[in-house]
Amino acid sequence: MGNRTPKIMVINGPNLNLLGRREPNVYGSETYDEICARINLHAKQLGVTVLFEQSNSEGAIIDLLHSCIGEVDGIVLNAAAYTHTSYAIRDAVSSIGLPVVEVHLSNIHAREEFRHTSVIAPVCCGQISGFGVQSYCLALTALTEMCRCG
Protein backbone atom coordinates (compact mmCIF):
# COMPACT_ATOMS: atom_id res chain seq x y z
CA MET A 1 0.00 0.00 0.00
CA GLY A 2 2.94 2.37 0.53
CA ASN A 3 2.12 5.98 1.36
CA ARG A 4 -1.24 5.94 -0.38
CA THR A 5 -4.22 7.05 1.69
CA PRO A 6 -6.40 4.05 2.57
CA LYS A 7 -9.90 4.14 1.09
CA ILE A 8 -12.77 2.48 2.99
CA MET A 9 -16.32 1.92 1.73
CA VAL A 10 -19.17 2.05 4.23
CA ILE A 11 -22.19 0.12 2.96
CA ASN A 12 -25.48 0.41 4.81
CA GLY A 13 -28.47 -1.82 4.22
CA PRO A 14 -32.23 -1.62 4.46
CA ASN A 15 -34.04 0.97 6.55
CA LEU A 16 -30.88 2.72 7.68
CA ASN A 17 -31.92 5.70 5.57
CA LEU A 18 -34.68 6.13 8.19
CA LEU A 19 -32.32 6.56 11.13
CA GLY A 20 -33.44 9.30 13.48
CA ARG A 21 -37.08 8.37 12.84
CA ARG A 22 -36.86 4.59 13.02
CA GLU A 23 -37.08 3.19 16.54
CA PRO A 24 -34.97 5.89 18.22
CA ASN A 25 -35.09 3.89 21.46
CA VAL A 26 -33.07 1.19 19.66
CA TYR A 27 -31.04 3.10 17.05
CA GLY A 28 -30.75 6.59 18.55
CA SER A 29 -32.00 9.93 17.31
CA GLU A 30 -29.19 10.78 14.89
CA THR A 31 -30.14 10.81 11.23
CA TYR A 32 -28.35 8.79 8.58
CA ASP A 33 -26.63 11.96 7.31
CA GLU A 34 -25.53 12.92 10.83
CA ILE A 35 -24.06 9.46 11.39
CA CYS A 36 -22.20 9.63 8.07
CA ALA A 37 -20.82 13.05 9.05
CA ARG A 38 -19.52 11.64 12.35
CA ILE A 39 -17.91 8.68 10.59
CA ASN A 40 -16.37 11.04 8.04
CA LEU A 41 -14.90 13.18 10.85
CA HIS A 42 -13.36 10.07 12.41
CA ALA A 43 -11.97 9.05 9.00
CA LYS A 44 -10.29 12.45 8.63
CA GLN A 45 -8.72 12.02 12.07
CA LEU A 46 -7.39 8.63 10.95
CA GLY A 47 -6.17 10.02 7.62
CA VAL A 48 -8.34 7.74 5.48
CA THR A 49 -10.85 8.38 2.74
CA VAL A 50 -14.33 7.04 3.39
CA LEU A 51 -17.13 6.55 0.87
CA PHE A 52 -20.78 5.92 1.78
CA GLU A 53 -23.53 3.93 0.09
CA GLN A 54 -26.95 2.86 1.34
CA SER A 55 -29.49 0.59 -0.30
CA ASN A 56 -32.69 -1.12 0.70
CA SER A 57 -32.12 -3.72 -2.02
CA GLU A 58 -30.21 -6.95 -1.53
CA GLY A 59 -29.09 -7.05 -5.16
CA ALA A 60 -27.82 -3.47 -5.04
CA ILE A 61 -25.76 -4.27 -1.94
CA ILE A 62 -24.22 -7.23 -3.74
CA ASP A 63 -23.44 -5.00 -6.74
CA LEU A 64 -21.84 -2.45 -4.38
CA LEU A 65 -19.67 -5.15 -2.82
CA HIS A 66 -18.56 -6.31 -6.27
CA SER A 67 -17.80 -2.73 -7.34
CA CYS A 68 -15.33 -2.40 -4.44
CA ILE A 69 -12.86 -4.82 -6.02
CA GLY A 70 -9.75 -2.85 -6.96
CA GLU A 71 -11.33 0.40 -5.78
CA VAL A 72 -11.14 0.32 -1.96
CA ASP A 73 -8.94 -1.23 0.69
CA GLY A 74 -11.70 -2.43 2.99
CA ILE A 75 -15.40 -2.31 3.73
CA VAL A 76 -17.53 -1.50 6.77
CA LEU A 77 -20.83 -3.32 6.22
CA ASN A 78 -24.08 -2.87 8.08
CA ALA A 79 -26.30 -5.29 6.19
CA ALA A 80 -29.12 -4.61 8.69
CA ALA A 81 -31.80 -7.32 8.56
CA TYR A 82 -30.00 -9.01 5.65
CA THR A 83 -27.34 -9.93 8.22
CA HIS A 84 -29.53 -12.77 9.41
CA THR A 85 -30.90 -14.03 6.10
CA SER A 86 -28.78 -13.19 3.06
CA TYR A 87 -26.56 -15.99 1.90
CA ALA A 88 -26.16 -14.02 -1.33
CA ILE A 89 -24.53 -11.09 0.51
CA ARG A 90 -22.45 -13.58 2.50
CA ASP A 91 -21.23 -15.15 -0.75
CA ALA A 92 -20.41 -11.71 -2.19
CA VAL A 93 -18.36 -10.80 0.90
CA SER A 94 -16.60 -14.15 0.66
CA SER A 95 -15.84 -13.66 -3.04
CA ILE A 96 -14.42 -10.14 -3.25
CA GLY A 97 -11.12 -10.70 -1.47
CA LEU A 98 -11.34 -7.56 0.68
CA PRO A 99 -11.39 -7.19 4.46
CA VAL A 100 -14.94 -6.56 5.65
CA VAL A 101 -16.05 -5.64 9.16
CA GLU A 102 -19.71 -6.22 9.96
CA VAL A 103 -21.24 -3.51 12.14
CA HIS A 104 -24.52 -2.86 13.92
CA LEU A 105 -25.67 0.17 15.86
CA SER A 106 -27.56 -1.97 18.37
CA ASN A 107 -26.35 -5.03 20.25
CA ILE A 108 -27.89 -7.72 18.06
CA HIS A 109 -27.15 -10.35 20.71
CA ALA A 110 -29.36 -8.56 23.26
CA ARG A 111 -32.34 -8.29 20.93
CA GLU A 112 -34.85 -10.71 19.41
CA GLU A 113 -33.63 -14.27 19.00
CA PHE A 114 -33.68 -14.12 15.19
CA ARG A 115 -31.11 -11.29 15.30
CA HIS A 116 -28.56 -13.32 17.26
CA THR A 117 -27.25 -15.18 14.23
CA SER A 118 -25.31 -13.50 11.46
CA VAL A 119 -24.79 -15.50 8.29
CA ILE A 120 -22.29 -12.84 7.17
CA ALA A 121 -19.97 -12.63 10.20
CA PRO A 122 -18.15 -15.92 9.50
CA VAL A 123 -16.73 -14.49 6.24
CA CYS A 124 -15.85 -11.10 7.74
CA CYS A 125 -12.65 -10.26 9.57
CA GLY A 126 -14.72 -9.08 12.54
CA GLN A 127 -18.08 -7.96 13.90
CA ILE A 128 -18.76 -4.91 16.08
CA SER A 129 -22.21 -4.23 17.52
CA GLY A 130 -23.93 -2.33 20.26
CA PHE A 131 -21.94 0.90 20.34
CA GLY A 132 -24.13 3.10 18.17
CA VAL A 133 -22.14 5.20 15.72
CA GLN A 134 -18.98 4.16 17.59
CA SER A 135 -19.45 0.69 16.07
CA TYR A 136 -18.61 2.25 12.70
CA CYS A 137 -15.69 4.24 14.10
CA LEU A 138 -14.22 1.16 15.77
CA ALA A 139 -14.54 -0.78 12.51
CA LEU A 140 -12.94 2.05 10.56
CA THR A 141 -10.04 2.18 13.02
CA ALA A 142 -9.53 -1.59 12.76
CA LEU A 143 -9.61 -1.56 8.95
CA THR A 144 -7.22 1.39 8.82
CA GLU A 145 -4.73 -0.50 10.96
CA MET A 146 -5.11 -3.60 8.79
CA CYS A 147 -4.52 -1.55 5.64
CA ARG A 148 -1.47 0.20 7.02
CA CYS A 149 0.08 -2.93 8.50
CA GLY A 150 -0.50 -5.00 5.41
Backbone as CSV, one residue per row, in Angstrom:
resi,resn,N_x,N_y,N_z,CA_x,CA_y,CA_z,C_x,C_y,C_z
1,MET,0.799,-1.186,0.000,0.000,0.000,0.000,0.849,1.261,0.000
2,GLY,2.053,1.221,0.563,2.939,2.369,0.534,2.373,3.560,1.292
3,ASN,2.582,4.752,0.719,2.125,5.984,1.357,0.745,6.416,0.904
4,ARG,0.091,5.613,0.128,-1.237,5.944,-0.382,-2.239,5.994,0.770
5,THR,-3.173,6.922,0.683,-4.222,7.054,1.692,-5.200,5.890,1.563
6,PRO,-5.417,5.139,2.646,-6.400,4.047,2.566,-7.795,4.582,2.227
7,LYS,-8.529,3.784,1.469,-9.900,4.136,1.090,-10.820,3.030,1.597
8,ILE,-11.830,3.418,2.373,-12.765,2.481,2.989,-14.178,2.802,2.512
9,MET,-14.916,1.779,2.113,-16.321,1.924,1.725,-17.194,1.537,2.913
10,VAL,-18.180,2.362,3.219,-19.175,2.052,4.234,-20.480,1.766,3.494
11,ILE,-20.953,0.537,3.627,-22.190,0.120,2.959,-23.250,-0.132,4.027
12,ASN,-24.365,0.548,3.879,-25.478,0.409,4.807,-26.686,-0.189,4.103
13,GLY,-27.356,-1.085,4.791,-28.473,-1.815,4.219,-29.830,-1.220,4.510
14,PRO,-30.846,-2.071,4.435,-32.229,-1.621,4.462,-32.623,-0.887,5.738
15,ASN,-33.413,0.156,5.513,-34.042,0.971,6.551,-33.089,1.898,7.293
16,LEU,-31.800,1.825,6.994,-30.875,2.722,7.684,-31.024,4.159,7.200
17,ASN,-31.606,4.348,6.036,-31.921,5.699,5.569,-32.957,6.370,6.465
18,LEU,-33.656,5.599,7.296,-34.682,6.134,8.192,-34.172,6.404,9.604
19,LEU,-32.866,6.305,9.796,-32.322,6.557,11.131,-32.724,7.953,11.600
20,GLY,-32.950,8.062,12.892,-33.444,9.300,13.479,-34.950,9.264,13.656
21,ARG,-35.620,8.551,12.753,-37.081,8.366,12.839,-37.416,6.936,13.229
22,ARG,-36.593,6.015,12.820,-36.855,4.588,13.019,-36.423,4.141,14.412
23,GLU,-37.351,3.737,15.214,-37.079,3.188,16.540,-35.920,3.891,17.255
24,PRO,-36.073,5.175,17.573,-34.970,5.894,18.218,-34.550,5.293,19.558
25,ASN,-35.450,4.564,20.206,-35.090,3.894,21.459,-34.092,2.767,21.234
26,VAL,-34.016,2.252,20.011,-33.065,1.193,19.660,-31.852,1.765,18.932
27,TYR,-32.091,2.648,17.958,-31.038,3.103,17.048,-30.550,4.520,17.306
28,GLY,-31.155,5.221,18.256,-30.752,6.587,18.553,-31.512,7.598,17.709
29,SER,-31.257,8.856,17.973,-32.001,9.926,17.310,-31.222,10.590,16.182
30,GLU,-29.974,10.199,15.983,-29.193,10.782,14.892,-29.699,10.287,13.545
31,THR,-29.718,11.178,12.570,-30.143,10.805,11.226,-29.009,10.079,10.506
32,TYR,-29.361,9.466,9.397,-28.347,8.794,8.579,-27.245,9.778,8.182
33,ASP,-27.616,10.966,7.720,-26.626,11.962,7.311,-25.745,12.406,8.469
34,GLU,-26.318,12.538,9.655,-25.526,12.921,10.833,-24.533,11.823,11.202
35,ILE,-24.966,10.582,11.095,-24.062,9.464,11.387,-22.927,9.418,10.372
36,CYS,-23.246,9.601,9.102,-22.197,9.625,8.069,-21.213,10.756,8.326
37,ALA,-21.700,11.914,8.756,-20.816,13.045,9.051,-19.875,12.713,10.202
38,ARG,-20.376,12.023,11.221,-19.524,11.635,12.354,-18.474,10.612,11.931
39,ILE,-18.870,9.673,11.096,-17.910,8.681,10.592,-16.856,9.372,9.740
40,ASN,-17.293,10.306,8.903,-16.368,11.040,8.037,-15.362,11.834,8.865
41,LEU,-15.808,12.446,9.956,-14.904,13.175,10.847,-13.860,12.229,11.436
42,HIS,-14.296,11.061,11.863,-13.364,10.065,12.407,-12.371,9.628,11.328
43,ALA,-12.850,9.436,10.106,-11.968,9.051,8.999,-10.895,10.104,8.762
44,LYS,-11.269,11.370,8.818,-10.288,12.450,8.634,-9.238,12.412,9.731
45,GLN,-9.675,12.127,10.960,-8.723,12.023,12.071,-7.759,10.866,11.866
46,LEU,-8.238,9.796,11.223,-7.391,8.634,10.946,-6.544,8.819,9.693
47,GLY,-6.897,9.805,8.870,-6.174,10.019,7.619,-6.575,9.049,6.526
48,VAL,-7.850,8.651,6.517,-8.342,7.742,5.476,-9.491,8.412,4.725
49,THR,-9.706,7.939,3.529,-10.847,8.381,2.738,-11.975,7.395,2.962
50,VAL,-13.169,7.912,3.179,-14.331,7.041,3.391,-15.419,7.421,2.390
51,LEU,-16.038,6.401,1.816,-17.134,6.551,0.872,-18.366,5.910,1.491
52,PHE,-19.542,6.429,1.185,-20.777,5.918,1.781,-21.770,5.509,0.706
53,GLU,-22.425,4.383,0.938,-23.529,3.928,0.094,-24.585,3.317,1.001
54,GLN,-25.839,3.466,0.602,-26.946,2.859,1.335,-27.940,2.343,0.320
55,SER,-28.454,1.145,0.569,-29.490,0.595,-0.297,-30.439,-0.269,0.520
56,ASN,-31.694,-0.242,0.108,-32.692,-1.121,0.697,-32.818,-2.419,-0.080
57,SER,-32.027,-2.581,-1.117,-32.124,-3.718,-2.022,-30.937,-4.673,-1.869
58,GLU,-31.242,-5.933,-1.678,-30.207,-6.949,-1.526,-29.303,-6.997,-2.755
59,GLY,-29.893,-6.989,-3.934,-29.092,-7.051,-5.163,-28.175,-5.851,-5.316
60,ALA,-28.655,-4.669,-4.951,-27.824,-3.466,-5.039,-26.641,-3.546,-4.076
61,ILE,-26.857,-4.112,-2.900,-25.762,-4.273,-1.937,-24.716,-5.225,-2.499
62,ILE,-25.159,-6.288,-3.116,-24.221,-7.227,-3.742,-23.437,-6.526,-4.847
63,ASP,-24.124,-5.746,-5.684,-23.442,-4.995,-6.738,-22.424,-4.017,-6.153
64,LEU,-22.773,-3.359,-5.048,-21.842,-2.447,-4.385,-20.606,-3.192,-3.891
65,LEU,-20.814,-4.341,-3.281,-19.673,-5.149,-2.820,-18.771,-5.512,-3.986
66,HIS,-19.351,-5.953,-5.086,-18.563,-6.308,-6.270,-17.796,-5.103,-6.798
67,SER,-18.427,-3.941,-6.785,-17.795,-2.733,-7.335,-16.601,-2.270,-6.505
68,CYS,-16.439,-2.775,-5.307,-15.326,-2.395,-4.441,-14.007,-3.038,-4.849
69,ILE,-14.070,-4.113,-5.620,-12.857,-4.824,-6.023,-11.954,-3.865,-6.793
70,GLY,-10.723,-3.721,-6.316,-9.750,-2.854,-6.958,-9.975,-1.371,-6.729
71,GLU,-11.004,-1.015,-5.994,-11.335,0.396,-5.777,-11.126,0.852,-4.342
72,VAL,-11.298,-0.039,-3.370,-11.141,0.323,-1.962,-10.276,-0.716,-1.265
73,ASP,-9.825,-0.347,-0.078,-8.943,-1.230,0.693,-9.689,-2.072,1.717
74,GLY,-10.907,-1.688,2.028,-11.695,-2.433,2.990,-13.116,-1.896,3.025
75,ILE,-13.984,-2.638,3.709,-15.404,-2.310,3.730,-15.942,-2.431,5.152
76,VAL,-16.726,-1.436,5.549,-17.535,-1.504,6.768,-18.947,-1.775,6.280
77,LEU,-19.530,-2.878,6.724,-20.829,-3.317,6.217,-21.848,-3.444,7.339
78,ASN,-22.925,-2.673,7.224,-24.085,-2.874,8.084,-25.186,-3.378,7.160
79,ALA,-25.309,-4.681,7.075,-26.304,-5.287,6.190,-27.700,-5.268,6.801
80,ALA,-27.826,-4.720,8.008,-29.115,-4.605,8.692,-29.793,-5.987,8.738
81,ALA,-31.065,-6.055,8.450,-31.796,-7.321,8.563,-31.257,-8.406,7.630
82,TYR,-30.600,-8.004,6.541,-30.003,-9.013,5.651,-28.888,-9.795,6.344
83,THR,-28.365,-9.254,7.432,-27.338,-9.932,8.220,-27.757,-11.355,8.580
84,HIS,-29.023,-11.518,8.856,-29.534,-12.768,9.406,-30.086,-13.715,8.347
85,THR,-30.200,-13.240,7.114,-30.900,-14.031,6.099,-30.204,-14.146,4.753
86,SER,-29.271,-13.256,4.435,-28.781,-13.191,3.059,-27.506,-13.993,2.821
87,TYR,-27.712,-15.190,2.317,-26.561,-15.991,1.904,-25.927,-15.400,0.649
88,ALA,-26.707,-14.659,-0.129,-26.158,-14.020,-1.330,-25.165,-12.917,-0.954
89,ILE,-25.489,-12.099,0.053,-24.530,-11.089,0.514,-23.325,-11.764,1.147
90,ARG,-23.570,-12.824,1.912,-22.453,-13.585,2.497,-21.509,-14.069,1.411
91,ASP,-22.056,-14.648,0.337,-21.226,-15.151,-0.754,-20.471,-14.024,-1.451
92,ALA,-21.090,-12.854,-1.581,-20.410,-11.713,-2.193,-19.230,-11.275,-1.325
93,VAL,-19.444,-11.163,-0.015,-18.355,-10.798,0.898,-17.228,-11.809,0.788
94,SER,-17.585,-13.079,0.749,-16.602,-14.150,0.659,-15.820,-14.125,-0.652
95,SER,-16.427,-13.594,-1.698,-15.843,-13.657,-3.041,-14.953,-12.484,-3.423
96,ILE,-15.082,-11.353,-2.750,-14.421,-10.145,-3.255,-12.971,-9.977,-2.819
97,GLY,-12.523,-10.753,-1.850,-11.117,-10.700,-1.466,-10.699,-9.421,-0.750
98,LEU,-11.630,-8.778,-0.077,-11.337,-7.557,0.683,-11.706,-7.758,2.148
99,PRO,-10.983,-7.091,3.059,-11.389,-7.190,4.460,-12.706,-6.448,4.686
100,VAL,-13.633,-7.117,5.354,-14.945,-6.563,5.647,-15.195,-6.699,7.143
101,VAL,-15.635,-5.608,7.764,-16.050,-5.642,9.158,-17.549,-5.406,9.188
102,GLU,-18.260,-6.346,9.786,-19.712,-6.219,9.955,-19.986,-5.348,11.170
103,VAL,-20.890,-4.376,11.023,-21.238,-3.505,12.139,-22.745,-3.425,12.333
104,HIS,-23.115,-3.106,13.568,-24.517,-2.864,13.920,-24.553,-1.782,14.986
105,LEU,-25.494,-0.879,14.856,-25.669,0.171,15.857,-26.107,-0.412,17.196
106,SER,-27.042,-1.359,17.145,-27.561,-1.969,18.372,-26.800,-3.266,18.666
107,ASN,-26.945,-3.746,19.878,-26.353,-5.030,20.252,-27.303,-6.129,19.783
108,ILE,-26.992,-6.727,18.642,-27.888,-7.721,18.057,-28.046,-8.945,18.955
109,HIS,-27.093,-9.173,19.839,-27.154,-10.347,20.710,-28.050,-10.119,21.927
110,ALA,-28.471,-8.885,22.138,-29.361,-8.562,23.255,-30.780,-8.283,22.775
111,ARG,-31.028,-8.587,21.517,-32.340,-8.294,20.928,-33.090,-9.595,20.639
112,GLU,-34.049,-9.532,19.737,-34.852,-10.709,19.414,-33.949,-11.873,18.983
113,GLU,-34.408,-13.062,19.280,-33.628,-14.270,19.000,-33.169,-14.355,17.548
114,PHE,-34.054,-13.987,16.600,-33.680,-14.122,15.186,-32.508,-13.225,14.803
115,ARG,-32.232,-12.194,15.600,-31.114,-11.290,15.302,-29.778,-11.795,15.852
116,HIS,-29.789,-12.843,16.618,-28.563,-13.316,17.262,-27.607,-13.986,16.292
117,THR,-28.099,-14.466,15.184,-27.248,-15.183,14.232,-26.983,-14.333,13.005
118,SER,-25.721,-14.177,12.686,-25.314,-13.504,11.459,-24.769,-14.549,10.499
119,VAL,-25.331,-14.583,9.298,-24.788,-15.497,8.292,-23.585,-14.865,7.595
120,ILE,-23.371,-13.569,7.824,-22.286,-12.841,7.168,-21.011,-12.830,8.007
121,ALA,-21.133,-12.751,9.319,-19.972,-12.630,10.203,-18.883,-13.674,9.957
122,PRO,-19.214,-14.937,9.688,-18.146,-15.921,9.501,-17.197,-15.641,8.327
123,VAL,-17.609,-14.807,7.372,-16.730,-14.493,6.238,-16.164,-13.079,6.344
124,CYS,-16.414,-12.422,7.471,-15.854,-11.096,7.737,-14.625,-11.241,8.630
125,CYS,-13.805,-10.202,8.676,-12.650,-10.257,9.575,-13.035,-9.910,11.001
126,GLY,-14.249,-9.372,11.197,-14.723,-9.079,12.536,-16.145,-8.557,12.523
127,GLN,-16.725,-8.490,13.719,-18.082,-7.959,13.901,-18.063,-7.046,15.118
128,ILE,-18.661,-5.862,14.975,-18.760,-4.914,16.076,-20.217,-4.486,16.174
129,SER,-20.809,-4.618,17.355,-22.214,-4.232,17.521,-22.437,-3.654,18.902
130,GLY,-23.463,-2.805,18.978,-23.926,-2.328,20.256,-23.380,-0.991,20.720
131,PHE,-22.553,-0.348,19.923,-21.935,0.902,20.341,-22.445,2.114,19.569
132,GLY,-23.609,1.996,18.948,-24.133,3.103,18.170,-23.180,3.463,17.050
133,VAL,-23.030,4.752,16.797,-22.144,5.197,15.717,-20.692,4.798,15.996
134,GLN,-20.335,4.598,17.260,-18.984,4.156,17.593,-18.671,2.789,16.993
135,SER,-19.693,1.969,16.738,-19.447,0.690,16.072,-18.752,0.917,14.730
136,TYR,-19.227,1.912,13.988,-18.613,2.245,12.696,-17.197,2.774,12.889
137,CYS,-17.010,3.650,13.870,-15.690,4.236,14.098,-14.675,3.175,14.524
138,LEU,-15.103,2.261,15.370,-14.219,1.162,15.772,-13.846,0.296,14.572
139,ALA,-14.812,0.011,13.713,-14.543,-0.782,12.510,-13.594,-0.041,11.579
140,LEU,-13.804,1.243,11.421,-12.943,2.055,10.565,-11.513,2.079,11.096
141,THR,-11.369,2.211,12.395,-10.039,2.183,13.018,-9.362,0.837,12.761
142,ALA,-10.097,-0.246,12.961,-9.527,-1.586,12.761,-9.104,-1.791,11.299
143,LEU,-9.960,-1.408,10.369,-9.610,-1.561,8.955,-8.432,-0.695,8.557
144,THR,-8.359,0.507,9.105,-7.225,1.389,8.816,-5.932,0.747,9.261
145,GLU,-5.932,0.182,10.463,-4.732,-0.504,10.962,-4.382,-1.686,10.073
146,MET,-5.374,-2.448,9.669,-5.114,-3.596,8.793,-4.503,-3.131,7.469
147,CYS,-5.032,-2.064,6.911,-4.523,-1.546,5.639,-3.100,-1.043,5.755
148,ARG,-2.807,-0.389,6.843,-1.471,0.204,7.020,-0.430,-0.834,7.402
149,CYS,-0.863,-1.894,8.052,0.084,-2.928,8.497,0.254,-4.028,7.457
150,GLY,-0.598,-4.009,6.460,-0.496,-5.002,5.405,-1.186,-6.226,5.808
